[in-house]
Amino acid sequence: MEPQLTTSESPRGSREIYGSVELESWVERIGLEPSEAYLLRNFLKSDAHTVEAGTGGGRILFGLGELGFRKLHGFDFVPGMVRAARTRDRHRFLKLSVQDATQLAYGDESFDQIIYLQQIISLIESPEGRRRAMTEAFRILKPGGPALFSFLAHESRSQIPIYRAFRNYLRLLRFVCGVRRDIQTWPWLKLGGRFNRRALWDSGPYVRWFRAEEAISELSAAGFRIRFIASAHQLEDGRLCSSSDELLKEPLRGAIYCVCYKE
Ligand SMILES: C[S@@+](CC[C@H](N)C(=O)[O-])C[C@H]1O[C@@H](n2cnc3c(N)ncnc32)[C@H](O)[C@@H]1O
């Protein structure tokens, strides 16, 4: 039996959060979100070997199964998530494992296409860890293959007054307390569907809110060529931008999605 954390306790990291207060809600989710369905349908091939990072209860992999994909792999660093996905996979068509995105056991160029959606990179607290995860993603992808990433989006969030107010509060708190934490690093605001009161005193763990340009430059540094970038707002209309400058001239909503290739 895994230890259960309540919202009154302080989780030490995202692995603990997803293994406890966030476990049930992610295990129960079903169905693809419209922006995911758009990207998966338009950029991935149903007969190719596909892996999803941070697969949780397998929501995206089962969604792909319904679209006719069969060669499906997934990993998650929370054993309880992988167990739940296996239980749901009655026909045993998924190849699942417990692994951390920052250090994968897969061989080089194991997959034709890779999925890093639901902002998995933003959930990794350290800059080195995020870079390692992107480098690992590049390593396991075959040349020519597509990679779909999404990030928590600093510019989208900055357009919403309540978040702007909280950002200003965090900035002031960090200044007063002499904490040099960057303003794109935020504590988790919600845990288990409830407001996380520890966020008010800037208590970790933290997630990274990426600027569009930062997402592009970090992916490029890992070796990817970025073909398209969009927020949920653009994806709803099936429109994608070719640069962060182009995207930032438009209204933004939700996560930032990047369609990349390994050349
Ligand atoms: C937001 S949930 C998304 C779950 C699933 N992809 C979905 O869309 O329903 C993020 C998942 O990523 C996993 N995760 C976070 N960081 C990870 C890491 N470094 N390595 C592997 N899995 C990770 C979490 O355990 C969690 O299951």
The ligand as an SDF file (V2000), in Angstrom:
LIG
                    3D

 27 29  0  0  0  0  0  0  0  0999 V2000
   -0.4430   15.8630  -15.6260 C   0  0  0  0  0  0  0  0  0  0  0  0
   -0.2470   14.1420  -15.4010 S   0  0  0  0  0  0  0  0  0  0  0  0
   -0.6620   13.5640  -17.0210 C   0  0  0  0  0  0  0  0  0  0  0  0
   -0.9990   12.0930  -17.0840 C   0  0  0  0  0  0  0  0  0  0  0  0
   -1.3770   11.5940  -18.4880 C   0  0  0  0  0  0  0  0  0  0  0  0
   -0.3620   11.8900  -19.4760 N   0  0  0  0  0  0  0  0  0  0  0  0
   -2.6790   12.2210  -18.9190 C   0  0  0  0  0  0  0  0  0  0  0  0
   -2.6040   13.1510  -19.7430 O   0  0  0  0  0  0  0  0  0  0  0  0
   -3.7300   11.8000  -18.4730 O   0  0  0  0  0  0  0  0  0  0  0  0
    1.5200   14.0770  -15.4440 C   0  0  0  0  0  0  0  0  0  0  0  0
    2.1000   12.6770  -15.2900 C   0  0  0  0  0  0  0  0  0  0  0  0
    3.5000   12.7540  -15.5200 O   0  0  0  0  0  0  0  0  0  0  0  0
    4.1650   11.9650  -14.5640 C   0  0  0  0  0  0  0  0  0  0  0  0
    5.5100   12.5230  -14.4190 N   0  0  0  0  0  0  0  0  0  0  0  0
    5.8430   13.7580  -13.9610 C   0  0  0  0  0  0  0  0  0  0  0  0
    7.1580   13.9230  -13.9940 N   0  0  0  0  0  0  0  0  0  0  0  0
    7.6880   12.7560  -14.4850 C   0  0  0  0  0  0  0  0  0  0  0  0
    9.0110   12.3000  -14.7430 C   0  0  0  0  0  0  0  0  0  0  0  0
   10.0800   13.0610  -14.4890 N   0  0  0  0  0  0  0  0  0  0  0  0
    9.1730   11.0610  -15.2770 N   0  0  0  0  0  0  0  0  0  0  0  0
    8.1030   10.2770  -15.5170 C   0  0  0  0  0  0  0  0  0  0  0  0
    6.8300   10.6340  -15.2580 N   0  0  0  0  0  0  0  0  0  0  0  0
    6.6310   11.8590  -14.7610 C   0  0  0  0  0  0  0  0  0  0  0  0
    3.2980   12.0610  -13.3240 C   0  0  0  0  0  0  0  0  0  0  0  0
    3.4940   10.9830  -12.4460 O   0  0  0  0  0  0  0  0  0  0  0  0
    1.9010   12.0810  -13.9210 C   0  0  0  0  0  0  0  0  0  0  0  0
    1.3730   10.7920  -14.0430 O   0  0  0  0  0  0  0  0  0  0  0  0
  1  2  1  0
  2  3  1  0
  2 10  1  0
  3  4  1  0
  4  5  1  0
  5  6  1  0
  5  7  1  0
  7  8  2  0
  7  9  1  0
 10 11  1  0
 11 12  1  0
 11 26  1  0
 12 13  1  0
 13 14  1  0
 13 24  1  0
 14 15  1  0
 14 23  1  0
 15 16  2  0
 16 17  1  0
 17 18  1  0
 17 23  2  0
 18 19  1  0
 18 20  2  0
 20 21  1  0
 21 22  2  0
 22 23  1  0
 24 25  1  0
 24 26  1  0
 26 27  1  0
M  CHG  2   2   1   9  -1
M  END
$$$$
